[in-house]
Amino acid sequence: MAESVYSVVSLVGSSTESWEKAAAIAIETASSTLRDLRVARVVDQDIHIEPGQALTYRVKLELSFKYERQP
């Protein structure tokens, strides 16, 4: 197996639909600037409650991506 180096970043996604949608939004957004995403780990989930507003599902993720080697 080739040697590799990975970085881990923390992200928070939110959605008024579900925790799954909140996680998907965070990953989609990160993939627009980060390449070679590898693993997303859910660290925490919560719901933001605002009277008179829809519930907001929030997911905190740790997302890993592989560093690219320069030739």
N, C-alpha and C positions, 0 to 999 in steps of 0.2 A: 504494500500500500504506500502511495506517495505521501510525503510529509506535507502537512497543511497547517495554516494559521487562520483562526476565525476570530471575529470580533462580535461582541454582544451589545446591543443597544436596547434601551427601555423605551417603550411607546405606550400611549394610551389612546384607544379608539373609543368612539361613542356613537350610539345609534338610538333612535326612538323605537326601533323594531325588536331587536334582540341582542344578546351577548355575542351570538355567532356573527351577526351583521357588523357589530362593533369591531370584532377581531378582524373580519374580512376587510373592512375599511382601512384599518391600521396597516395591514399587510399590503393592500393595494397601493396605498399612498407611499409606503416605504419603498416598494418595488419600482416606483417611478424615478428614484434617485440612487438606489442601491442595487447592485447586481449580485447574482449567485446567492440568493437567500437560501438558507438551509433548514433552520428549525425555528418554530415559534412556540414559546412556552407561556401558558397563561399563569401569571403570578397572582393576580387578584381580580375580583369582579365586584362591582357595586352598582347600585341604582341611585341616580340623583333624583330627588323628589322636590318638585317646585309646585306649590299649590296652584291649581288652575291650568297647569301645563302637562303635556305628555311626559311619562316617565322616560328618563334617559339612562340606557344601559351602558356601563363603562367597563372596559376590559384593559388591564395593564398587562402588557406582553414583554417578554424578553425575546428579541429576534436576533438570530445569528446569521452572519454572512461570511463568505470565504474571501480572504485577501487574495488579490491577484499578484502573481510574481512578475516582476519586470524582467524582460529578456536581457 
